[in-house]
Amino acid sequence: MLEKQNLPQNWTSISKYNSLPLCEWNLAKTHWRLSHVIFAHTTKCLSCKNQLFPDRPKSNGKNYQLVLALVFAIEEINRNPHILPNMSLGFDLYTIPDNESNVLESFFFWLLGLEKVIPNYTCRRESKSVAVLLGATRKTSSQTGLLLELYKFPQVTITFGPFDHALSDPGQFPSLYQMAPRDTSLALCMVSLLLHFHWTWVGLLISEDQKGIQILSDLKREMEQNGVCAAFVKVIPEDTEFSLHLIIESSANVIIIYSDTNFVEELLFAIGQYFMTWKVWVTNSRWQDVSKMKHLILDSSHGMLMFSHYHGEIPGFTELTSTVNPSKFPEDIYLARLWHFCFGSSYSKRDCQTLENCPQNASWEWVPEYVFDMSLREESYNIYNAVYAVAHTLHEMLLQLVDTPKMGNEEGLLFSPWQLHPILKKLKFENIAGEQVTLDEKMKLETEYVIHSFWNFPEGLSYIVKVGNFSPYAPHGQQLSLQEDLIEWSIGFTQTPRSVCTETCGPGFRKSPQEGKAACCFNCHPCPENEISNETDMDQCVKCPDHQYANTERNQCLQRSVTFLAYQDPLGMALACTAVCLSVLTSAVLGVFVRHQHTPIVKANNRALSYILLISLTFCFLCSLLFIGPPNTATCTLQPIAFGLVFTVAVSTVLAKTVTVILAFKVTAPGRRMRRLLVSGAPNFIIPSCSLIQLTLCGVWLGTSPPFVDSDTHSEHGHIIITCNKGSVTAFYCGLGYLGSLALGTFMVAFLARNLPDTFNEAKFLTFSMLVFCSVWLTFLPVHHSTKGKVMVAVEVFSILASSAGLLGCIFAPKYHFAKFSFHVSLRILESFCHGL
């Protein structure tokens, strides 16, 4: 077993190249090294005794935390006796400039071991790296990954930058693994935030790269499913100037910005020049480079909401970052540079590395977060996990080689780095934060997100506050958790901002799309009759059930009250009293006729037909009572039978009386055939014949489609009217048509007999009575067709009473006056006769 050596205090070694390091992890006799590549901004340099210093290290302070995460993880593993016992991990750092043409320069120095690039040649013969950490952009990872494959270098390459689908192609990058989680739920997370604040009208600014196009597709899908519309969509290529007029002129108050490059910082810097404090910015980046902004409180980025992946905390890391200083790591040149610019320390006159006149107890806690963030960043967390992934893989590899004889030179590798791939692909372990770590993309769980709010204060001070989180594993509706009291909105808002194309349609209204515009742009129209909407922005109103009705505001269904033409109603009571009074009056007339049946006036008008007519009129008045009161099956069935039969009997009786009068005055010669008809009582057969036809029609009606109890919910607002449905409308009008034809025929016959001698002649009265009867029912037809509910029933009852009263009054009222006149004449004759005696 190899012995474990003591490691030097300072692992970092800053090269002379301008940026941050590339680091390698080598496996020697007792030393394994990790190559580490950190992507950073290009910095300008100042001269100090031929040493190179960055003139603005603030922008790279956040990248220095990545180096600390690497050092922290390696030292932690080396102190752990349960992983790689008696072995030590080491690393080298190489800088990579932020220039696409020079990205590979540091890799050639690392691969060849020479300052002069000589392809296909290397001075590294005894010690080779087993793993390389790359980051933090696709540009760095893709170019270096292709270079390693081109050199057929059996390397294990792990990227710690944002997840990129292009780098997950095993055919193009078979040796590359990504530590960052996928952004599978980012679109859902953003849309959930929009829905929480009811923001349905937003603008989209997306960088033109593969990840931007993918997130744009996801956002459009989620927005469409949840009723959120895009006021504008702008895909912006890298290194392209963008006009802000589209943002300024847009009515959307919420703008989503997505990019994994410097695009966000450059865009927000440009936006800051316009002081657009009336917009809310939502982005996927924890943008912090406020050193580019003017130190004003009226900052466009104030109130910005930022999404980042959730990650656990590493115990002890914050303490490390807070205690890092040049005296603890005197060989770290870059740390000395940061200390110089942040705390004003001066360099010693002897060299440009030793600091003098440093503030006592100086700490990174004194500087703003955008200069140096002591909290664990996502990239640092990925580096920490990447180091442990390689360590666990090496540990597993050594366990497999315990009983395997050592091959080759003792100073060389125990195995080739490519042999680590099968273990890496299946690797799964739990880190110190309690989270599962795996490099297999298919086994990675969906990540949770943390939502931060950006607070900007005067003099360039800023603060990033956690205001919520999003978990895709929570039940639907509970995935998003926000603390709204911690959110600071832009200066232009005094309350929670609104971002809608059209203000919401309140209860009682429905949305109507505007032609040619997005679905979020609509007009509000009141709900139709008997329909409601009890929520905002409803696409369709909901119809109330038949037993309920909509209130005047059209936002609630109320219970209908059941009603019908009852005896308690004033109208029902008046009609019922009228029917009873007329039937009593008809009965009284019948009684008078019976009492005076032997008088000439009664005999001359065919008293048998008069009795039948008076009895039928009595039943006509009484049948109207079937239409008043609560309808039921019995009353609904009796209505057409009683109405049709009694009126047919009444009209046919009038026809028989008319025919009798004509025969009596026209046929006077003895022995004539028509005289025999009169003597034999042939007119009396008219009544049963006509009644039989009406009875047949009623039988067909009841046999095919009988009347039934029905409810009318439309005639009166808020009421359900119980009525008798006619069943077959055709049968109803056939019966009514037959009765009308019979009445019209009777009227024509009576009209022909109007000029007969008027002594005991009632032909004129019969004509006038039938004129009244026909007029009533001709008026009934249009009125009945245009009314509904209780009014229609009242019209039916009124027509029955009016037509029956017309027959009664026109036929029998004149007889009363004639009988009174005859009585007085007879009385005078009798008195004269008595005086003569």
C-alpha positions in Angstrom: 0.0 0.0 0.0 1.3 3.4 -0.9 2.1 5.7 2.0 0.2 9.0 2.4 2.4 12.1 2.3 1.8 15.4 3.9 0.3 18.0 1.5 1.6 21.5 1.2 -0.4 24.3 2.9 -1.2 26.1 -0.2 -2.6 24.2 -3.1 -3.3 27.0 -5.5 -0.7 28.1 -8.0 -1.7 31.1 -10.1 0.0 31.1 -13.5 1.1 34.2 -15.4 -1.9 34.0 -17.8 -4.6 36.6 -17.3 -7.7 35.0 -15.8 -8.5 32.1 -13.6 -7.0 28.7 -13.4 -7.3 25.5 -15.2 -6.6 22.7 -12.8 -5.6 19.0 -13.4 -5.8 16.0 -11.2 -2.8 13.7 -11.6 -2.2 10.2 -10.3 1.4 9.6 -9.4 2.9 7.2 -6.8 1.2 8.9 -3.9 -0.3 11.9 -5.6 -3.4 12.2 -7.8 -4.0 15.5 -9.5 -7.1 17.0 -10.8 -7.1 19.4 -13.7 -9.5 22.3 -13.0 -10.6 24.8 -15.6 -12.5 27.9 -14.5 -14.0 30.3 -17.1 -13.7 34.0 -16.2 -13.7 37.5 -17.7 -10.6 38.8 -19.4 -8.9 41.4 -17.2 -6.5 44.2 -18.0 -3.1 44.4 -16.3 -1.0 46.9 -14.5 2.8 46.7 -14.2 4.5 46.5 -10.8 8.1 45.4 -10.9 7.4 43.1 -13.9 4.5 41.4 -12.0 1.0 41.2 -13.5 -2.0 42.5 -11.6 -5.6 42.7 -12.7 -6.9 46.3 -12.6 -10.4 45.2 -11.6 -10.6 41.9 -9.7 -14.1 42.6 -8.5 -15.6 40.8 -11.5 -13.5 37.7 -10.8 -14.0 37.6 -7.0 -17.0 35.4 -7.4 -14.8 33.0 -9.5 -12.2 32.8 -6.8 -14.8 31.0 -4.7 -14.7 28.1 -7.2 -11.0 27.6 -6.3 -11.8 27.6 -2.6 -14.5 25.0 -3.2 -11.9 22.8 -5.0 -9.4 23.2 -2.2 -12.0 22.7 0.5 -13.2 19.4 -1.1 -9.7 18.0 -1.7 -8.5 18.8 1.8 -11.7 17.3 3.3 -11.1 14.1 1.3 -7.5 13.9 2.3 -8.4 14.1 5.9 -11.1 11.5 5.6 -9.7 8.0 6.5 -12.7 6.2 5.0 -12.1 7.3 1.4 -8.8 6.8 -0.4 -6.9 5.8 2.7 -3.1 6.3 2.6 -3.6 8.2 -0.6 -3.6 12.0 -1.4 -5.3 14.1 -4.0 -3.6 16.9 -5.7 -4.4 19.5 -8.4 -2.9 22.0 -10.8 -4.7 25.2 -11.8 -4.5 26.7 -15.3 -6.1 30.0 -16.4 -8.3 30.3 -19.5 -8.9 33.7 -21.1 -12.4 34.8 -22.1 -11.6 34.7 -25.7 -12.8 32.0 -28.0 -9.6 31.9 -30.1 -7.4 31.5 -27.0 -9.5 29.0 -25.0 -7.3 26.1 -26.0 -4.0 27.8 -25.2 -3.9 26.7 -21.5 -4.9 23.2 -22.5 -1.9 22.9 -24.8 0.4 24.0 -21.9 -1.2 21.4 -19.7 -1.2 18.6 -22.3 2.3 19.2 -23.6 4.0 20.4 -20.5 5.7 23.1 -22.5 5.2 26.8 -22.8 5.7 26.5 -26.6 2.8 24.6 -28.3 4.2 21.6 -30.2 1.3 19.3 -31.4 1.5 15.6 -30.9 4.3 16.0 -28.3 4.2 15.9 -24.5 6.8 16.1 -21.7 4.4 14.5 -19.2 5.5 10.8 -19.4 5.4 9.6 -15.8 2.4 11.5 -14.5 -0.9 11.9 -16.3 -4.2 13.4 -15.2 -7.1 11.1 -14.4 -9.8 13.8 -14.5 -10.4 17.4 -15.7 -12.9 19.8 -14.3 -14.3 22.2 -16.9 -16.5 25.3 -16.7 -18.4 27.3 -16.6 -19.7 27.8 -20.2 -20.5 25.6 -23.1 -17.8 27.3 -25.2 -15.1 26.1 -22.8 -16.4 22.6 -22.3 -17.2 21.9 -26.0 -13.9 23.0 -27.4 -11.7 21.4 -24.8 -13.8 18.2 -24.9 -13.3 17.9 -28.6 -9.6 18.6 -28.2 -9.3 15.7 -25.7 -11.1 13.4 -28.0 -9.0 14.5 -30.9 -5.8 13.6 -29.0 -7.4 10.2 -28.1 -6.7 11.2 -24.5 -8.4 8.7 -22.2 -9.6 11.5 -19.9 -12.5 11.8 -17.5 -13.9 15.3 -18.0 -16.5 16.7 -15.7 -18.2 20.1 -16.3 -19.6 22.1 -13.4 -21.3 24.9 -15.4 -25.0 25.0 -16.4 -26.4 21.8 -17.9 -26.2 21.8 -21.7 -28.0 19.3 -23.9 -25.4 19.7 -26.6 -22.7 18.3 -24.3 -24.8 15.3 -23.4 -24.3 13.7 -26.8 -22.3 10.5 -26.1 -21.2 10.2 -29.7 -19.5 13.6 -29.7 -18.4 13.7 -26.0 -18.1 10.1 -24.7 -15.8 11.1 -21.8 -17.7 14.2 -20.6 -20.0 14.3 -17.6 -22.1 17.2 -16.4 -22.6 17.9 -12.7 -25.3 20.5 -13.1 -29.0 19.4 -12.9 -31.3 19.7 -15.9 -33.6 22.7 -16.1 -36.6 20.5 -16.8 -38.9 22.4 -14.4 -37.7 25.9 -14.9 -40.4 26.8 -17.3 -43.1 25.4 -15.0 -41.5 27.3 -12.1 -41.6 30.6 -13.9 -45.1 30.2 -15.1 -46.2 29.2 -11.6 -44.8 32.5 -10.4 -46.7 34.4 -13.1 -49.9 32.7 -12.1 -49.3 33.4 -8.5 -49.3 37.1 -9.2 -51.9 36.9 -12.0 -49.4 38.1 -14.6 -50.8 37.0 -17.9 -49.1 39.4 -20.2 -45.3 39.1 -20.3 -42.4 39.8 -22.6 -39.7 37.2 -23.4 -36.1 38.0 -24.1 -34.1 34.8 -24.9 -30.5 34.4 -25.9 -30.1 32.7 -29.3 -28.4 29.4 -28.3 -29.6 25.8 -28.0 -30.6 26.2 -24.3 -32.4 29.4 -25.1 -34.4 27.8 -27.9 -35.3 24.9 -25.6 -36.4 27.0 -22.7 -38.4 29.2 -25.1 -40.3 26.1 -26.4 -40.9 25.0 -22.8 -42.1 28.4 -21.7 -44.5 28.7 -24.7 -46.0 25.3 -23.9 -46.5 26.0 -20.2 -47.8 29.5 -20.9 -50.3 28.2 -23.4 -51.6 25.5 -21.0 -52.0 28.1 -18.2 -53.5 31.0 -20.1 -50.4 33.3 -20.1 -49.7 35.2 -23.2 -46.5 36.7 -24.6 -46.6 40.4 -25.4 -43.5 39.9 -27.5 -40.8 37.3 -28.0 -37.3 38.4 -28.9 -34.5 35.9 -29.5 -31.3 37.8 -29.4 -28.0 36.5 -30.9 -24.9 36.8 -28.9 -22.7 39.9 -29.5 -25.6 41.7 -31.1 -27.0 45.1 -30.0 -30.6 45.1 -29.0 -33.0 48.0 -29.3 -34.9 48.7 -26.1 -37.8 50.4 -27.8 -39.6 47.0 -27.9 -39.5 46.8 -24.1 -40.3 50.5 -23.5 -43.3 50.5 -25.8 -44.7 47.2 -24.6 -47.7 47.2 -22.3 -46.2 44.2 -20.5 -44.9 45.1 -17.0 -43.1 41.8 -16.5 -40.2 40.7 -18.7 -38.6 37.2 -18.6 -34.9 37.1 -19.5 -33.1 33.8 -20.0 -29.5 33.3 -20.8 -26.5 31.5 -19.4 -23.9 33.9 -20.8 -23.0 37.6 -20.0 -26.1 38.5 -22.1 -28.1 39.2 -18.9 -25.6 41.5 -17.4 -25.1 43.5 -20.7 -28.8 43.7 -21.3 -29.7 44.9 -17.8 -26.8 47.4 -17.9 -28.4 48.9 -21.1 -31.8 48.9 -19.5 -30.4 50.7 -16.5 -29.6 53.7 -18.7 -33.3 54.2 -19.2 -34.3 53.9 -15.6 -37.2 51.6 -16.4 -38.4 51.3 -12.9 -41.9 50.4 -14.0 -40.9 46.9 -15.2 -40.4 43.7 -13.2 -37.5 41.5 -14.4 -37.6 37.7 -14.1 -34.4 35.9 -14.9 -32.7 32.6 -14.4 -29.3 34.1 -13.4 -28.2 35.5 -10.0 -27.0 38.6 -11.7 -24.8 40.6 -9.3 -22.3 42.7 -11.3 -23.8 46.0 -10.0 -20.3 47.5 -10.2 -21.2 48.4 -13.8 -24.3 50.3 -12.7 -24.4 53.8 -11.4 -24.8 54.0 -7.6 -28.4 55.3 -7.7 -31.4 54.0 -5.7 -33.5 54.5 -8.9 -32.1 51.3 -10.4 -34.0 49.3 -13.0 -32.8 46.0 -11.5 -34.2 46.8 -8.1 -36.9 44.2 -7.3 -35.7 41.7 -9.9 -36.7 38.1 -9.3 -34.0 35.5 -9.9 -34.3 31.7 -10.2 -31.5 29.3 -9.2 -31.1 25.6 -8.5 -31.6 24.6 -4.9 -28.6 23.0 -3.3 -27.6 22.0 0.2 -25.1 23.7 2.4 -21.6 22.3 2.9 -20.7 22.5 6.6 -17.5 24.6 7.2 -17.3 26.2 3.8 -18.7 29.6 4.9 -16.2 29.6 7.8 -13.4 28.9 5.3 -14.4 31.8 3.0 -14.7 34.2 5.9 -11.2 33.4 7.2 -9.3 33.3 3.9 -6.7 36.0 3.9 -3.1 36.5 2.4 -1.4 35.7 5.7 -3.1 32.3 5.7 -2.2 31.6 2.1 0.9 33.8 1.4 1.7 32.0 -1.9 -1.6 32.8 -3.4 -0.9 35.8 -5.6 -4.4 36.3 -6.8 -5.8 36.4 -3.2 -3.3 39.1 -2.5 -4.5 41.1 -5.5 -8.2 40.9 -4.3 -7.1 41.9 -0.8 -5.3 44.9 -2.2 -8.2 46.2 -4.1 -10.9 45.4 -1.5 -9.1 46.7 1.6 -6.6 49.2 0.3 -3.5 47.3 1.5 -0.3 48.4 -0.1 2.4 46.2 -1.6 5.8 45.8 0.0 8.7 47.8 -1.7 10.7 44.6 -1.8 8.2 42.8 -4.1 4.7 42.9 -5.5 3.4 39.9 -3.4 3.8 40.9 0.2 1.0 43.2 1.6 1.6 45.9 4.2 -0.7 48.3 6.1 -3.7 45.9 6.0 -6.7 46.7 8.2 -6.8 44.7 11.4 -9.4 41.8 11.5 -10.2 42.5 7.9 -12.7 39.9 6.6 -14.7 39.2 3.4 -17.8 40.0 5.4 -16.9 43.7 5.0 -17.3 43.7 1.2 -20.5 43.6 -0.8 -21.7 40.3 -2.3 -21.0 41.3 -5.8 -17.3 41.6 -5.0 -17.0 38.4 -3.0 -19.9 36.2 -2.0 -19.3 34.1 1.0 -22.4 32.0 0.6 -22.0 28.8 -1.4 -22.8 29.3 -5.1 -24.2 26.7 -7.3 -21.0 26.3 -9.4 -19.0 25.9 -6.2 -21.4 23.2 -5.0 -21.1 21.4 -8.4 -17.2 21.5 -8.1 -17.5 20.1 -4.5 -19.7 17.2 -5.8 -17.4 16.7 -8.8 -14.3 16.2 -6.7 -16.1 13.7 -4.5 -17.4 11.9 -7.5 -13.9 11.4 -8.8 -12.7 10.4 -5.3 -15.5 7.8 -4.9 -14.7 6.5 -8.4 -11.0 6.1 -7.6 -11.8 4.5 -4.3 -14.1 1.9 -6.0 -11.4 1.3 -8.7 -8.8 0.6 -6.0 -11.0 -1.8 -4.3 -11.4 -3.7 -7.6 -7.6 -3.7 -8.1 -6.7 -4.9 -4.6 -6.0 -8.5 -5.7 -4.7 -7.5 -9.1 -0.9 -7.5 -9.7 0.5 -4.1 -10.4 1.4 -3.6 -14.0 4.2 -1.4 -15.3 6.5 1.0 -13.6 5.8 1.7 -9.9 6.1 5.4 -10.6 3.3 5.2 -13.2 -0.5 4.8 -13.1 -2.0 1.8 -11.6 -4.7 1.9 -14.3 -5.7 4.0 -17.3 -8.2 6.8 -16.7 -10.6 5.4 -19.3 -11.2 2.5 -17.0 -13.0 4.9 -14.6 -15.9 5.4 -17.1 -18.0 2.3 -16.2 -17.8 3.2 -12.5 -18.6 6.9 -13.1 -21.6 6.1 -15.2 -23.1 4.0 -12.4 -21.9 6.1 -9.6 -24.4 7.2 -7.0 -23.6 8.6 -3.5 -25.0 10.9 -0.9 -23.0 14.0 -0.1 -22.5 15.7 3.2 -25.6 17.8 2.6 -27.7 14.7 2.4 -28.4 15.0 -1.3 -28.1 12.2 -3.9 -25.3 12.8 -6.5 -25.1 10.9 -9.8 -23.5 11.5 -13.1 -26.0 9.4 -15.0 -28.4 11.8 -16.6 -31.2 9.3 -16.7 -31.0 8.8 -12.9 -30.9 12.5 -12.0 -33.9 13.8 -10.1 -35.7 16.9 -11.1 -34.1 19.8 -9.3 -35.8 22.3 -7.0 -35.5 26.0 -7.4 -34.9 28.9 -5.1 -36.3 32.4 -5.9 -34.4 35.5 -4.8 -35.3 39.1 -4.9 -32.6 41.7 -5.7 -32.5 44.7 -3.5 -30.4 47.7 -4.6 -29.4 50.4 -2.3 -27.4 53.7 -2.8 -23.7 53.6 -3.2 -23.7 50.3 -5.1 -24.8 48.3 -2.1 -27.1 45.4 -2.9 -28.7 42.5 -1.1 -30.1 39.2 -2.5 -32.9 37.9 -0.4 -34.5 34.4 -0.7 -38.2 34.9 -1.1 -39.4 31.5 -2.0 -38.8 28.1 -3.5 -40.4 25.7 -6.0 -40.5 21.9 -5.7 -41.8 19.8 -8.6 -42.4 17.0 -6.1 -45.0 18.9 -4.1 -48.7 18.3 -4.8 -50.2 20.4 -7.6 -51.0 23.9 -6.4 -48.5 23.7 -3.5 -45.3 23.5 -5.6 -44.6 27.3 -5.3 -44.0 28.8 -1.9 -43.5 32.6 -1.6 -42.9 35.1 1.2 -44.4 38.1 -0.4 -43.5 40.4 2.5 -39.8 40.0 1.6 -40.2 41.0 -2.0 -39.2 44.5 -2.9 -40.9 45.7 -6.0 -39.4 48.2 -8.5 -39.6 51.9 -7.5 -42.4 52.5 -10.0 -44.8 50.3 -8.1 -46.5 51.0 -4.8 -48.2 47.7 -4.6 -48.0 44.3 -6.3 -47.5 45.0 -10.0 -50.1 44.0 -12.6 -49.3 42.8 -16.0 -52.3 42.0 -18.1 -53.4 42.8 -21.6 -57.0 43.4 -20.5 -58.3 44.0 -17.0 -60.1 41.0 -15.6 -63.8 40.4 -16.3 -65.5 40.3 -13.0 -68.4 38.0 -11.9 -71.4 38.3 -14.1 -69.3 38.8 -17.2 -67.6 36.5 -19.7 -64.5 37.0 -21.9 -64.9 37.6 -25.6 -61.7 37.3 -27.7 -60.5 40.3 -29.7 -60.0 39.3 -33.3 -56.4 39.1 -34.4 -55.0 39.4 -30.9 -53.7 37.1 -28.2 -56.0 35.1 -26.1 -55.2 37.3 -23.1 -56.6 40.3 -24.9 -60.4 40.2 -24.7 -63.6 42.2 -24.2 -66.0 41.7 -21.3 -69.7 41.0 -22.1 -72.5 40.4 -19.6 -73.8 36.9 -19.2 -76.9 36.0 -21.1 -80.3 35.6 -19.5 -80.4 32.9 -16.8 -76.6 32.4 -17.0 -74.0 33.3 -14.4 -70.2 33.6 -13.9 -69.1 33.6 -10.3 -65.4 33.9 -11.0 -63.1 36.3 -12.8 -62.1 35.9 -16.4 -64.5 33.1 -17.2 -64.6 32.0 -20.9 -68.2 30.9 -20.8 -71.1 31.7 -18.5 -72.8 28.8 -16.7 -76.5 28.2 -17.2 -78.5 27.9 -14.0 -80.5 24.7 -13.5 -84.2 24.7 -14.4 -85.2 25.0 -10.7 -82.9 28.1 -10.3 -82.5 31.5 -11.9 -79.8 34.1 -12.2 -79.9 37.2 -10.1 -79.7 40.7 -11.6 -75.9 40.7 -11.2 -75.6 37.4 -13.0 -73.2 36.0 -10.4 -75.4 33.7 -8.4 -78.2 31.2 -9.1 -81.2 31.6 -6.8 -84.0 29.1 -6.0 -87.1 29.5 -8.1 -90.5 29.6 -6.4 -93.1 27.2 -7.8 -96.3 29.0 -9.0 -99.4 28.4 -11.1 -102.8 30.1 -11.7 -104.1 29.5 -8.2 -107.4 30.4 -6.6 -105.4 32.6 -4.1 -104.1 34.8 -6.9 -106.2 37.9 -7.6 -106.5 36.9 -11.3 -107.4 33.3 -10.5 -109.8 34.3 -7.8 -111.6 36.8 -10.2 -111.9 34.2 -13.0 -113.1 31.5 -10.6 -115.8 33.9 -9.1 -116.9 34.9 -12.6 -117.2 31.3 -13.7 -119.2 30.3 -10.6 -121.5 33.4 -10.9 -122.2 32.8 -14.6 -122.8 29.1 -14.0 -125.3 30.0 -11.2 -126.9 32.6 -13.5 -127.3 30.0 -16.3 -128.8 27.6 -13.8 -131.2 30.3 -12.7 -132.3 30.9 -16.3 -132.7 27.2 -16.7 -134.9 27.1 -13.7 -137.0 30.0 -15.0 -137.4 28.1 -18.3 -138.4 24.9 -16.6 -140.9 26.8 -14.4 -142.5 28.6 -17.4 -142.2 25.7 -19.8 -145.8 25.9 -20.9 -145.6 29.6 -21.9 -145.7 30.4 -25.6 -142.2 31.9 -25.6 -140.6 28.8 -24.2 -142.5 26.5 -26.5 -141.8 28.6 -29.6 -138.0 28.3 -29.1 -138.0 24.6 -28.8 -137.7 24.2 -25.1 -135.8 20.9 -25.3 -133.0 22.5 -27.3 -133.1 25.5 -24.9 -132.7 23.1 -21.9 -129.7 21.4 -23.6 -128.1 24.7 -24.5 -128.5 26.1 -20.9 -127.1 22.9 -19.4 -124.1 22.9 -21.8 -123.4 26.5 -21.1 -123.5 25.7 -17.3 -120.8 23.1 -17.9 -118.9 25.5 -20.1 -118.6 27.9 -17.3 -117.7 25.1 -14.8 -115.1 23.5 -17.1 -113.0 26.7 -16.8 -112.4 25.8 -13.2 -110.3 22.8 -14.4 -107.7 25.4 -15.6 -107.4 27.1 -12.2 -105.5 25.5 -9.3 -102.5 23.2 -9.1 -102.3 21.1 -12.3 -102.2 17.3 -12.1 -102.6 14.4 -14.4 -106.4 14.2 -13.9 -107.1 17.9 -14.6 -104.7 18.0 -17.6 -106.5 15.0 -19.1 -110.0 16.4 -18.4 -109.3 19.9 -19.8 -109.4 19.0 -23.6 -112.2 16.5 -23.2 -114.5 18.8 -21.1 -113.7 21.9 -23.2 -114.1 20.2 -26.5 -117.3 18.2 -25.7 -119.3 20.9 -23.8 -118.6 23.6 -26.4 -119.4 21.2 -29.3 -122.7 20.4 -27.6 -123.4 24.2 -27.1 -122.5 25.2 -30.6 -124.3 22.2 -32.2 -127.4 23.1 -30.1 -127.3 26.6 -31.5 -127.0 25.1 -35.0 -130.0 22.8 -34.3 -132.1 25.7 -33.0 -131.2 27.7 -36.1 -132.1 24.9 -38.5 -135.4 24.4 -36.6 -136.2 28.1 -37.1 -135.5 27.9 -40.8 -137.5 24.8 -41.2 -140.4 26.3 -39.2 -140.7 29.4 -41.4 -139.6 28.1 -44.8 -141.5 24.8 -44.9 -145.2 25.5 -44.5 -146.8 23.4 -47.2 -148.3 20.1 -46.0 -146.8 16.9 -47.3 -143.4 18.3 -48.3 -140.3 16.2 -47.5 -138.6 19.0 -45.4 -141.8 19.4 -43.4 -141.6 15.7 -42.5 -138.0 16.3 -41.3 -139.2 19.1 -39.1 -142.1 17.0 -37.7 -139.9 14.0 -37.1 -137.3 16.0 -35.1 -134.4 15.5 -37.5 -132.6 18.7 -36.3 -132.1 17.0 -32.9 -129.7 14.5 -34.5 -127.3 17.4 -35.2 -126.1 17.4 -31.6 -125.1 13.8 -31.2 -123.5 13.7 -34.6 -121.3 16.8 -34.0 -120.5 15.6 -30.5 -119.4 12.2 -31.8 -116.9 13.7 -34.2 -115.4 15.9 -31.4 -115.3 12.8 -29.1 -113.4 10.9 -31.8 -110.8 13.7 -32.1 -110.4 13.8 -28.3 -109.9 10.1 -28.3 -107.2 10.2 -31.0 -105.5 13.1 -29.1 -105.5 11.2 -25.8 -104.3 8.0 -27.4 -101.4 9.5 -29.3 -100.0 12.4 -27.3 -102.1 13.2 -24.2 -101.6 16.3 -22.2 -99.2 16.2 -19.2 -98.0 18.3 -16.3 -95.1 20.6 -17.4 -93.0 23.4 -15.9 -92.4 26.8 -17.4 -89.2 28.4 -16.3 -89.0 31.3 -18.8 -92.3 33.2 -18.5 -91.7 34.8 -15.1 -88.3 35.7 -13.7 -87.5 33.7 -10.6 -90.6 31.4 -10.8 -91.4 27.9 -12.1 -94.9 27.9 -13.5 -96.6 24.6 -13.4 -98.9 24.2 -16.4 -100.6 21.6 -18.5 -98.7 20.9 -21.7 -101.0 20.2 -24.6 -99.0 17.2 -25.6 -99.8 17.3 -29.3 -100.1 20.8 -30.6 -101.5 19.5 -33.8 -104.3 17.6 -32.0 -105.1 20.7 -30.0 -105.5 22.9 -33.0 -107.4 20.2 -34.9 -110.0 20.1 -32.1 -110.1 23.9 -31.9 -110.3 24.1 -35.7 -113.2 21.7 -35.8 -115.0 23.8 -33.1 -114.3 26.9 -35.1 -115.6 25.4 -38.3 -118.8 24.3 -36.5 -119.2 27.8 -35.1 -118.6 29.4 -38.4 -121.2 27.1 -40.1 -123.7 27.9 -37.4 -123.1 31.6 -37.9 -123.6 31.4 -41.7 -126.9 29.4 -41.2 -128.1 31.9 -38.6 -127.1 34.8 -40.9 -129.3 33.4 -43.7 -132.3 33.3 -41.3 -131.9 36.9 -40.0 -134.8 38.4 -42.1 -137.5 35.9 -41.1 -140.5 37.3 -39.2 -139.4 38.3 -35.7 -142.4 37.1 -33.8 -141.0 34.4 -31.6 -138.1 34.3 -34.0 -134.7 34.1 -32.4 -132.7 33.9 -35.6 -131.2 37.4 -35.2 -130.2 36.6 -31.6 -128.6 33.3 -32.8 -126.7 35.2 -35.5 -125.4 37.8 -33.1 -124.5 35.2 -30.5 -122.4 33.3 -33.0 -120.8 36.5 -34.1 -119.7 37.2 -30.6 -118.5 33.6 -30.2 -116.4 33.6 -33.3 -115.0 37.0 -32.5 -113.8 35.8 -29.1 -112.0 32.7 -30.4 -110.5 34.5 -33.4 -109.0 37.0 -31.0 -107.9 34.1 -28.7 -105.6 32.5 -31.3 -103.0 35.2 -31.7 -103.1 36.1 -28.0 -102.8 32.5 -27.0 -99.8 32.1 -29.3 -97.9 35.1 -27.9 -98.4 34.5 -24.2 -96.9 31.9 -21.8 -97.2 30.7 -18.3 -100.1 31.8 -16.1 -101.1 34.5 -18.6 -101.7 31.9 -21.3 -103.9 29.9 -18.9 -105.8 33.1 -17.9 -106.4 33.8 -21.6 -107.8 30.3 -22.1 -110.1 30.7 -19.1 -111.2 34.2 -20.2 -112.0 33.0 -23.7 -114.1 30.2 -22.3 -116.1 32.5 -20.1 -116.4 35.3 -22.7 -117.7 33.0 -25.4 -120.1 31.2 -23.1 -121.3 34.4 -21.7 -121.8 35.7 -25.2 -124.1 32.8 -26.1 -126.0 33.1 -22.8 -126.5 36.9 -23.1 -127.2 37.1 -26.8 -129.7 34.2 -26.9 -131.5 34.4 -23.5 -131.4 38.0 -22.4 -133.8 39.2 -25.2 -136.2 36.5 -24.2 -136.3 37.9 -20.7 -137.3 41.3 -22.0 -139.9 39.8 -24.5 -141.3 37.7 -21.7 -141.6 40.7 -19.5 -143.4 42.7 -22.3 -145.8 39.8 -23.0 -146.6 39.5 -19.3 -147.6 43.2 -19.1 -149.7 42.9 -22.3 -151.5 39.8 -21.0 -152.1 41.5 -17.7 -153.7 44.5 -19.4 -156.0 42.3 -21.5 -157.0 40.4 -18.4 -157.7 43.6 -16.5 -159.9 44.9 -19.4 -161.7 41.7 -19.6 -162.4 41.8 -15.9 -163.7 45.4 -16.1 -166.0 44.4 -18.9 -167.6 41.7 -16.9 
